[in-house]
């Protein structure tokens, strides 16, 4: 409830990830057919093709993408061969700089396409150039992250020997097809340039979870637009209660008195069309390709901070935002014309005259839509204008209803002032992003919470008439009696203050987790885990892998499964990654919920399987995957193969509940910041486990 009251302009993101293999990025050789001579230097070009709404992390740039940063950078390696020599390293061509908020570090990314270049010197005519790549791609819309890998083959280069004879690249003679994440490719012997099989143990027949497709829930349509529609609709209703808009209702009724009632419908539709056209005009600037930059880069967020502060101060009465009077007069003159054109310009006049009150609300909706889909600005403006237009249309249809409206007065300015305080509070969300980008540390989590406590307290005191602002005039301002509606709203404000206060000492405040700086910026944190569950033996890899919130668990599937069987509990599998931004967000927002944490501690054996960990295992633990026929040597590769081969999914975060015989108990859970639904997911798995094994 606190979230909806305080942030009525922001999006509630809710996405359920269904089981599927996705390949959001692929790399391939770009060079056209060329004839070379021994001794020539040539620049190889590698092109990345990236799906819409996804980004690929670039090659590491030491000054910008440190080793301890969470996201996994791209690596491109070349097979050593006597026919060529590398000159320098692989270079990324014009990557995009980005600040990763969750990990508080700067990275480089590519969107849509990317290019990488490597210089080589030709040493002999039997030119053979083979490469491999591995990296991470993440979605800009729902936050999923996927590990990618594959082979790169240059087979269009020809070398002329002394007699003028052309020798084609040996890579062509080997007839190796370019590989992607789902295309099997065998390892290559660098000494003989021939494909050979690596003899290792193979994946066991029953290794890993067994997924029954029948339990997979149909992936519902995203409801984020519906949430944004509702919040924008509420903003439109709030606009009606401002001093610039409310007094316009009697004027509207007088305009339509004695006219056809059908014109009132045209009037309402005209209001909707005007606002929706504003959203449509700005939609190209708010689409998913710019969403990532607008939501994470420091400069746009400083601009958004300034805009919200200006709007807030305007609502508080410091100044008034208005459009040029001559422009408004010209539009008003057009409204005097009869017929449909006159009605349309009457609606246009209403939009312009009310701009000083609706402008900040409209601006807030457009800023909030900057982090979403292409259509969000249109949806937001449509919802806002619908709520704005309906009362005017109804009063034009039924003028007698006007007598039931409360009279204009000081209460209208009170609504405007409260909205101004909320605008200023929201502004610090954007400033905190810039603060993290530059590591100023002037707006840490407790400072942000303190600001909100002060602002919300001022709202409560203002509603209780403890002080007045310049716009508070007339009898209502002089009257010290507080009405029941004002008292009720003041109580809500003070309750919210009480809710915020524990956050000063590290309480998670999960309803606000998406809008507050991360917990690691909090200097004084008394929050502790309520307890740890008992595990069977010392977890493997615990010296460098960890679970959040003091949870005890495992990082190896077989070890965790053995413990789950021993304790008679279901197994909770967390497919995660060091570079998975949304994995950290789920842990901060959902796992921290006391009910969720209690279930993880008491009802499950927990295992976190990092799909991007580079730790190489002993050779005795290597195996050749039956899925792609590749040798899996590292912790991350084996965990990723476990997820892909058994669960037909390669996105993180991904949560799976498994029984004693490794059967998946209920439909897996993806990225969705809903603690109650996550708790229900855990409860369903526990009940299913009891029905099968007890």
FITORRO-777649 format. One record per residue (C-alpha): x, y, z; residue in one letter. Coordinates in steps of 0.05 Angstrom, whole numbers, plus 5000, padded with zeros to 4 digits. Example, Ala and Ser with C-alpha at 12.3 -4.5 7.8 and 13.67 -1.06 7.14 Angstrom:
2
xx/yy/zz/tigu
5246/4910/5156/A
5273/4979/5143/S
This chain:
694
xx/yy/zz/tigu
5000/5000/5000/X
5057/5047/5017/X
5087/5036/4949/X
5024/5053/4912/X
5009/5115/4953/X
5079/5144/4948/X
5098/5124/4878/X
5034/5130/4838/X
5073/5149/4776/X
5122/5090/4772/X
5117/5022/4739/X
5104/4956/4776/X
5145/4906/4736/X
5121/4834/4739/X
5148/4781/4692/X
5145/4706/4697/X
5199/4669/4657/X
5178/4605/4624/X
5225/4548/4608/X
5259/4561/4541/X
5327/4564/4509/X
5343/4632/4482/X
5402/4657/4441/X
5401/4733/4446/X
5471/4744/4417/X
5515/4710/4366/X
5584/4725/4338/X
5610/4710/4269/X
5668/4727/4224/X
5655/4786/4178/X
5715/4790/4131/X
5700/4785/4057/X
5740/4741/4010/X
5811/4768/4006/X
5877/4747/3974/X
5938/4755/4019/X
6012/4743/4016/X
6058/4715/4069/X
6081/4773/4112/X
6017/4813/4104/X
5981/4842/4163/X
5905/4841/4163/X
5852/4863/4212/X
5801/4808/4226/X
5730/4833/4238/X
5680/4797/4283/X
5607/4819/4283/X
5558/4809/4340/X
5484/4804/4325/X
5442/4821/4386/X
5367/4811/4394/X
5322/4871/4405/X
5316/4892/4478/X
5381/4855/4497/X
5451/4879/4508/X
5518/4843/4505/X
5574/4860/4554/X
5637/4879/4516/X
5710/4861/4519/X
5742/4885/4584/X
5771/4954/4586/X
5813/4956/4649/X
5797/5029/4664/X
5723/5018/4660/X
5706/4945/4671/X
5744/4918/4731/X
5754/4844/4746/X
5712/4848/4809/X
5652/4878/4773/X
5593/4831/4771/X
5573/4825/4697/X
5613/4777/4655/X
5653/4811/4599/X
5661/4779/4531/X
5723/4739/4516/X
5747/4721/4446/X
5803/4671/4440/X
5841/4646/4379/X
5869/4577/4368/X
5945/4579/4363/X
5971/4559/4295/X
6038/4565/4258/X
6005/4599/4199/X
5992/4666/4233/X
6012/4710/4291/X
5968/4755/4333/X
5987/4829/4333/X
5960/4861/4396/X
5894/4842/4428/X
5821/4842/4409/X
5791/4912/4406/X
5717/4931/4415/X
5692/4982/4365/X
5651/5038/4397/X
5620/5003/4456/X
5568/5039/4499/X
5588/5061/4569/X
5539/5042/4624/X
5537/5043/4700/X
5512/4978/4730/X
5472/5001/4791/X
5467/4935/4828/X
5542/4922/4825/X
5562/4995/4828/X
5612/4991/4772/X
5622/5018/4701/X
5616/4970/4642/X
5616/4971/4567/X
5558/4941/4526/X
5533/4932/4455/X
5460/4936/4432/X
5432/4909/4366/X
5501/4899/4335/X
5573/4901/4357/X
5641/4895/4324/X
5708/4869/4348/X
5775/4871/4311/X
5840/4832/4317/X
5903/4844/4276/X
5943/4784/4252/X
6006/4773/4211/X
6005/4718/4158/X
6064/4670/4167/X
6049/4614/4118/X
6003/4594/4062/X
5964/4542/4102/X
5926/4596/4138/X
5880/4568/4192/X
5842/4616/4237/X
5794/4588/4288/X
5766/4625/4349/X
5718/4617/4406/X
5677/4667/4446/X
5641/4667/4513/X
5604/4721/4549/X
5538/4746/4577/X
5477/4779/4548/X
5421/4810/4589/X
5351/4834/4573/X
5333/4908/4579/X
5260/4892/4590/X
5254/4836/4641/X
5326/4832/4666/X
5341/4760/4646/X
5415/4743/4635/X
5441/4688/4591/X
5511/4658/4581/X
5531/4654/4509/X
5588/4617/4474/X
5607/4591/4406/X
5660/4585/4352/X
5685/4635/4301/X
5713/4610/4235/X
5749/4652/4183/X
5745/4613/4117/X
5745/4668/4065/X
5819/4686/4068/X
5866/4660/4014/X
5942/4663/4015/X
5985/4666/3951/X
6050/4626/3953/X
6113/4644/3914/X
6086/4614/3849/X
6021/4652/3852/X
5981/4591/3873/X
5925/4605/3922/X
5917/4563/3985/X
5850/4569/4020/X
5844/4571/4095/X
5849/4502/4126/X
5788/4518/4166/X
5748/4509/4102/X
5779/4440/4088/X
5759/4418/4158/X
5687/4433/4141/X
5672/4459/4210/X
5605/4493/4214/X
5600/4557/4254/X
5573/4541/4323/X
5524/4574/4368/X
5501/4557/4438/X
5455/4502/4411/X
5500/4474/4356/X
5547/4418/4378/X
5621/4428/4361/X
5677/4382/4381/X
5743/4407/4410/X
5800/4421/4362/X
5871/4393/4369/X
5916/4453/4359/X
5976/4411/4339/X
5944/4372/4283/X
5887/4420/4263/X
5841/4360/4262/X
5777/4351/4301/X
5783/4300/4356/X
5737/4274/4410/X
5758/4284/4482/X
5750/4222/4524/X
5717/4239/4590/X
5660/4213/4631/X
5592/4228/4601/X
5531/4257/4634/X
5493/4203/4671/X
5425/4183/4645/X
5389/4209/4707/X
5437/4266/4723/X
5399/4329/4742/X
5326/4350/4752/X
5272/4316/4711/X
5224/4368/4683/X
5153/4347/4667/X
5128/4396/4613/X
5057/4386/4639/X
5072/4426/4702/X
5099/4487/4665/X
5049/4543/4673/X
5029/4581/4612/X
5068/4646/4610/X
5016/4701/4622/X
5019/4766/4585/X
5060/4818/4621/X
5015/4860/4665/X
5065/4916/4673/X
5027/4959/4623/X
4963/4947/4661/X
4997/4970/4725/X
5025/5031/4690/X
4956/5045/4660/X
4924/5043/4729/X
4976/5089/4760/X
4970/5138/4702/X
4894/5136/4710/X
4901/5153/4784/X
4947/5211/4765/X
4893/5236/4718/X
4842/5235/4775/X
4892/5272/4819/X
4898/5326/4765/X
4823/5340/4771/X
4833/5362/4843/X
4882/5417/4827/X
4865/5492/4828/X
4877/5499/4753/X
4828/5444/4733/X
4772/5438/4784/X
4743/5508/4772/X
4741/5493/4697/X
4683/5444/4706/X
4628/5497/4714/X
4656/5533/4652/X
4650/5468/4613/X
4578/5459/4634/X
4560/5530/4613/X
4593/5519/4545/X
4550/5458/4530/X
4485/5484/4558/X
4434/5485/4501/X
4479/5445/4453/X
4473/5374/4429/X
4496/5324/4481/X
4534/5286/4427/X
4583/5345/4426/X
4600/5330/4498/X
4625/5261/4476/X
4667/5294/4422/X
4695/5341/4475/X
4717/5283/4519/X
4747/5244/4460/X
4784/5307/4438/X
4818/5312/4507/X
4839/5239/4501/X
4865/5247/4430/X
4907/5309/4448/X
4942/5277/4507/X
4951/5210/4470/X
4983/5247/4412/X
5033/5277/4461/X
5051/5207/4483/X
5055/5182/4411/X
5101/5240/4392/X
5148/5223/4449/X
5143/5147/4441/X
5205/5141/4396/X
5246/5174/4451/X
5219/5127/4505/X
5227/5060/4470/X
5266/5000/4496/X
5329/5017/4458/X
5338/5080/4501/X
5307/5053/4564/X
5371/5024/4591/X
5410/5089/4583/X
5355/5133/4611/X
5347/5089/4672/X
5421/5080/4689/X
5464/5136/4660/X
5482/5194/4706/X
5466/5252/4659/X
5392/5235/4644/X
5381/5221/4717/X
5409/5288/4737/X
5362/5320/4686/X
5303/5280/4714/X
5322/5301/4784/X
5322/5375/4764/X
5256/5367/4727/X
5222/5336/4787/X
5250/5388/4834/X
5224/5444/4788/X
5155/5411/4783/X
5153/5401/4859/X
5172/5473/4875/X
5120/5496/4825/X
5067/5457/4861/X
5090/5485/4928/X
5078/5556/4901/X
5148/5582/4889/X
5130/5598/4816/X
5080/5577/4763/X
5095/5539/4699/X
5051/5568/4644/X
5049/5568/4568/X
5054/5633/4529/X
4989/5673/4535/X
4987/5692/4461/X
4988/5619/4441/X
4931/5602/4489/X
4890/5662/4464/X
4897/5640/4391/X
4873/5570/4408/X
4816/5598/4449/X
4794/5640/4390/X
4788/5576/4349/X
4742/5546/4402/X
4691/5600/4387/X
4678/5569/4320/X
4617/5524/4317/X
4612/5450/4304/X
4663/5396/4317/X
4723/5441/4304/X
4701/5489/4358/X
4691/5432/4407/X
4761/5405/4392/X
4793/5472/4405/X
4752/5480/4468/X
4785/5415/4492/X
4853/5441/4469/X
4841/5505/4509/X
4826/5464/4571/X
4891/5425/4562/X
4932/5489/4554/X
4900/5529/4610/X
4908/5471/4659/X
4980/5459/4639/X
5009/5493/4701/X
4977/5439/4743/X
4976/5379/4696/X
5045/5392/4667/X
5084/5364/4726/X
5039/5302/4728/X
5045/5291/4653/X
5120/5301/4658/X
5124/5251/4714/X
5087/5199/4673/X
5132/5209/4613/X
5195/5204/4657/X
5168/5140/4688/X
5154/5111/4619/X
5226/5124/4598/X
5246/5057/4627/X
5196/5014/4591/X
5168/4990/4525/X
5158/5033/4463/X
5084/5038/4475/X
5086/5060/4549/X
5083/5135/4537/X
5022/5125/4493/X
4989/5080/4545/X
5006/5129/4601/X
4977/5190/4565/X
4916/5151/4544/X
4901/5129/4616/X
4916/5199/4644/X
4871/5233/4593/X
4815/5183/4602/X
4811/5197/4676/X
4817/5271/4661/X
4763/5272/4608/X
4709/5228/4638/X
4685/5277/4692/X
4683/5335/4642/X
4644/5293/4593/X
4594/5268/4645/X
4581/5338/4672/X
4571/5363/4601/X
4520/5307/4591/X
4486/5317/4658/X
4495/5389/4680/X
4450/5378/4741/X
4505/5337/4773/X
4547/5400/4781/X
4509/5421/4843/X
4534/5359/4879/X
4607/5380/4872/X
4643/5413/4931/X
4657/5486/4923/X
4726/5509/4902/X
4770/5532/4959/X
4834/5524/4996/X
4829/5448/4995/X
4848/5450/4921/X
4915/5483/4938/X
4926/5432/4992/X
4921/5376/4940/X
4971/5413/4897/X
5020/5422/4955/X
5018/5348/4974/X
5033/5330/4902/X
5091/5378/4903/X
5122/5344/4964/X
5114/5276/4930/X
5148/5302/4867/X
5208/5326/4908/X
5212/5259/4945/X
5212/5222/4879/X
5267/5267/4852/X
5319/5237/4899/X
5310/5169/4866/X
5343/5197/4804/X
5397/5235/4842/X
5417/5171/4878/X
5433/5138/4811/X
5480/5194/4792/X
5510/5192/4862/X
5527/5119/4854/X
5555/5130/4785/X
5606/5180/4810/X
5616/5147/4878/X
5601/5213/4913/X
5570/5175/4972/X
5530/5237/4991/X
5463/5202/4983/X
5472/5135/5016/X
5412/5093/5034/X
5402/5122/5104/X
5408/5194/5077/X
5355/5179/5025/X
5309/5149/5077/X
5321/5209/5123/X
5300/5256/5067/X
5236/5217/5056/X
5221/5216/5130/X
5227/5292/5133/X
5185/5304/5070/X
5130/5256/5092/X
5129/5288/5161/X
5121/5356/5128/X
5062/5328/5088/X
5029/5304/5152/X
5041/5369/5189/X
5016/5410/5129/X
4952/5369/5126/X
4943/5381/5201/X
4949/5457/5186/X
5012/5464/5228/X
5039/5513/5176/X
5016/5549/5112/X
5047/5564/5045/X
5039/5623/4999/X
4981/5593/4960/X
4939/5580/5022/X
4891/5639/5024/X
4819/5651/5041/X
4774/5627/5096/X
4796/5555/5092/X
4868/5576/5107/X
4847/5617/5168/X
4803/5561/5195/X
4844/5517/5242/X
4792/5461/5242/X
4819/5399/5207/X
4769/5361/5164/X
4762/5286/5169/X
4792/5274/5099/X
4853/5316/5116/X
4861/5281/5183/X
4857/5213/5148/X
4910/5231/5097/X
4954/5260/5152/X
4949/5194/5189/X
4970/5157/5126/X
5031/5203/5121/X
5051/5192/5193/X
5042/5117/5187/X
5088/5117/5128/X
5140/5155/5169/X
5136/5101/5223/X
5146/5049/5168/X
5208/5086/5143/X
5242/5095/5211/X
5268/5023/5219/X
5302/5031/5151/X
5351/5079/5185/X
5380/5018/5221/X
5380/4971/5162/X
5309/4944/5156/X
5299/4921/5084/X
5237/4963/5070/X
5222/4914/5014/X
5164/4955/4987/X
5214/5010/4969/X
5274/4967/4951/X
5271/4986/4877/X
5273/5060/4894/X
5325/5063/4950/X
5401/5058/4942/X
5427/4987/4954/X
5438/4961/5024/X
5513/4960/5017/X
5512/5036/5019/X
5481/5033/5088/X
5534/5049/5140/X
5495/5026/5202/X
5458/4960/5193/X
5429/4921/5251/X
5389/4873/5207/X
5409/4801/5219/X
5385/4734/5194/X
5334/4701/5239/X
5374/4636/5239/X
5410/4585/5196/X
5386/4518/5173/X
5425/4455/5189/X
5465/4426/5132/X
5497/4357/5126/X
5570/4370/5112/X
5618/4426/5093/X
5596/4456/5026/X
5643/4453/4968/X
5668/4520/4941/X
5644/4557/5004/X
5710/4594/5007/X
5691/4636/4947/X
5615/4626/4937/X
5563/4652/4986/X
5488/4654/4998/X
5453/4718/5019/X
5419/4735/5086/X
5461/4686/5127/X
5430/4625/5093/X
5469/4560/5097/X
5470/4516/5035/X
5509/4486/4979/X
5541/4505/4912/X
5545/4435/4883/X
5483/4399/4857/X
5503/4328/4876/X
5524/4348/4947/X
5460/4387/4958/X
5416/4330/4931/X
5449/4280/4977/X
5436/4325/5037/X
5364/4337/5016/X
5352/4262/5013/X
5386/4252/5081/X
5343/4306/5114/X
5279/4286/5078/X
5270/4356/5048/X
5258/4382/4978/X
5316/4416/4943/X
5313/4490/4925/X
5357/4504/4864/X
5377/4575/4851/X
5406/4581/4781/X
5444/4646/4788/X
5507/4683/4766/X
5559/4731/4792/X
5539/4779/4736/X
5464/4771/4742/X
5436/4838/4763/X
5365/4814/4773/X
5389/4755/4815/X
5417/4806/4865/X
5352/4845/4862/X
5310/4783/4876/X
5354/4767/4935/X
5347/4839/4962/X
5272/4847/4950/X
5242/4776/4954/X
5290/4732/4993/X
5295/4784/5048/X
5221/4778/5063/X
5214/4743/5131/X
5163/4693/5106/X
5206/4674/5046/X
5269/4670/5088/X
5235/4627/5140/X
5213/4577/5087/X
5282/4574/5055/X
5313/4562/5124/X
5264/4510/5149/X
5232/4474/5090/X
5287/4466/5039/X
5359/4449/5027/X
5385/4507/4986/X
5436/4503/4930/X
5461/4562/4889/X
5487/4541/4821/X
5529/4596/4790/X
5527/4588/4714/X
5583/4638/4701/X
5635/4616/4751/X
5702/4606/4716/X
5734/4559/4768/X
5763/4499/4731/X
5749/4432/4762/X
5797/4373/4766/X
5802/4334/4701/X
5769/4275/4734/X
5705/4316/4740/X
5702/4337/4668/X
5649/4308/4624/X
5623/4314/4553/X
5553/4341/4550/X
5502/4300/4512/X
5467/4366/4497/X
5521/4400/4455/X
5577/4349/4454/X
5625/4398/4488/X
5671/4384/4546/X
5648/4419/4610/X
5709/4437/4651/X
5687/4493/4698/X
5635/4500/4753/X
5596/4550/4712/X
5596/4508/4648/X
5571/4447/4685/X
5516/4485/4722/X
5494/4519/4657/X
5492/4451/4622/X
5451/4423/4680/X
5400/4478/4670/X
5398/4476/4594/X
5399/4400/4584/X
5348/4383/4638/X
5304/4444/4644/X
5306/4472/4573/X
5322/4541/4601/X
5385/4584/4601/X
5362/4649/4634/X
5376/4672/4705/X
5348/4680/4757/X
5312/4613/4753/X
5286/4576/4814/X
5270/4501/4813/X
5242/4456/4868/X
5263/4383/4863/X
5242/4319/4899/X
5282/4258/4922/X
5280/4225/4853/X
5300/4292/4821/X
5230/4304/4794/X
5212/4378/4788/X
5155/4388/4837/X
5120/4451/4810/X
5129/4499/4753/X
5196/4537/4761/X
5196/4609/4782/X
5232/4665/4744/X
5245/4739/4755/X
5184/4767/4791/X
5191/4814/4850/X
5131/4788/4888/X
5149/4759/4957/X
5078/4732/4970/X
5076/4695/4904/X
5146/4668/4916/X
5124/4643/4985/X
5065/4609/4952/X
5113/4577/4902/X
5153/4549/4960/X
5090/4525/4997/X
5064/4490/4934/X
5131/4454/4926/X
5131/4432/4999/X
5060/4404/4994/X
5075/4368/4929/X
5137/4337/4962/X
5097/4311/5021/X
5044/4281/4975/X
5097/4243/4935/X
5147/4220/4987/X
5112/4220/5055/X
